[in-house]
Each structure stands twice: as C-alpha cells, then as structure tokens.
C-alpha cells in the first residue's frame, strides 16, 4: 500500500485487525523525513488512497469489498521538563 501511495512503509501504522472478514484499521502518519510531503501531503495521499480503493486499482492481497476513509487530526503532545 505504501509503495502505491508513494510513501514510506514507516508512514503506515496498522491499528487493528479483526477476525472474520478481514478488516484492517490503519493510519497514514506524517513524518519529519518529508516522505509524505514529497507525495503531495496528507490530503493528496488521502485522495490517492480513496481513488485507488474506489477503482480497485490497489492490490492488498484480497478483494476489497468495502472501505471507509476518515480523517483524524492528532495534535502532537508536548513533553515538558521539570
């Protein structure tokens, strides 16, 4: 998936996998190395993923019966020194 989106595998985080029909929840993470930026940024990667899923032009090892793309903005946590 990462290769077809033009990003590093380090930017794809598997959050959970459910039994039965294979359901995989994952996140696309931004990075400081600029991999996502070089692919056009998170919005462009999201659009590319949505297009590839809707047209079945991405191979994930099994047929894609349905999908849902959601955005979740995570604010970085700041660590304070005492």
C-alpha positions as semicolon CSV with decimal commas, in nm:
position;residue;x (nm);y (nm);z (nm)
1;X;0,000;0,000;0,000
2;X;0,274;0,243;0,095
3;X;0,457;0,193;-0,234
4;X;0,143;0,252;-0,439
5;X;0,083;0,577;-0,249
6;X;0,444;0,689;-0,289
7;X;0,516;0,698;0,084
8;X;0,742;0,505;0,320
9;X;0,613;0,194;0,499
10;X;0,709;0,377;0,819
11;X;0,415;0,611;0,748
12;X;0,156;0,332;0,759
13;X;0,054;0,225;1,108
14;X;-0,166;-0,083;1,147
15;X;-0,402;-0,001;1,433
16;X;-0,604;-0,323;1,449
17;X;-0,701;-0,634;1,255
18;X;-1,037;-0,801;1,316
19;X;-1,127;-1,168;1,264
20;X;-1,391;-1,298;1,026
21;X;-1,388;-1,098;0,708
22;X;-1,054;-0,927;0,716
23;X;-1,095;-0,576;0,849
24;X;-0,779;-0,373;0,885
25;X;-0,774;-0,035;1,052
26;X;-0,468;0,174;0,975
27;X;-0,339;0,528;0,988
28;X;-0,125;0,725;0,745
29;X;0,124;0,923;0,951
30;X;0,305;1,241;0,857
31;X;0,681;1,232;0,903
32;X;0,978;1,458;0,957
33;X;1,173;1,293;0,673
34;X;0,940;1,452;0,418
35;X;0,817;1,129;0,258
36;X;0,451;1,230;0,281
37;X;0,532;1,586;0,169
38;X;0,709;1,451;-0,139
39;X;0,390;1,256;-0,221
40;X;0,190;1,581;-0,206
41;X;0,099;1,592;0,163
42;X;-0,154;1,403;0,372
43;X;-0,456;1,538;0,183
44;X;-0,312;1,426;-0,152
45;X;-0,224;1,082;-0,010
46;X;-0,580;1,052;0,127
47;X;-0,727;1,143;-0,212
48;X;-0,496;0,899;-0,390
49;X;-0,589;0,619;-0,149
50;X;-0,963;0,689;-0,189
51;X;-0,933;0,685;-0,567
52;X;-0,731;0,361;-0,569
53;X;-0,979;0,191;-0,334
54;X;-1,286;0,306;-0,527
55;X;-1,145;0,190;-0,860
56;X;-0,990;-0,135;-0,727
57;X;-0,655;-0,020;-0,863
58;X;-0,466;-0,116;-0,548
59;X;-0,382;-0,474;-0,462
60;X;-0,388;-0,562;-0,093
61;X;-0,387;-0,940;-0,134
62;X;-0,765;-0,988;-0,128
63;X;-1,070;-0,828;-0,290
64;X;-1,178;-0,501;-0,131
65;X;-1,550;-0,530;-0,065
66;X;-1,592;-0,200;0,117
67;X;-1,384;0,073;0,272
68;X;-1,417;0,389;0,475
69;X;-1,167;0,674;0,481
70;X;-1,184;0,906;0,779
71;X;-0,966;1,195;0,891
72;X;-0,837;1,223;1,241
73;X;-0,607;1,510;1,327
74;X;-0,382;1,423;1,617
75;X;-0,213;1,710;1,789
76;X;0,146;1,636;1,891
77;X;0,194;1,604;2,261
78;X;0,447;1,830;2,418
79;X;0,675;1,696;2,683
80;X;0,771;1,941;2,948
81;X;1,087;1,914;3,153
82;X;1,077;1,974;3,525
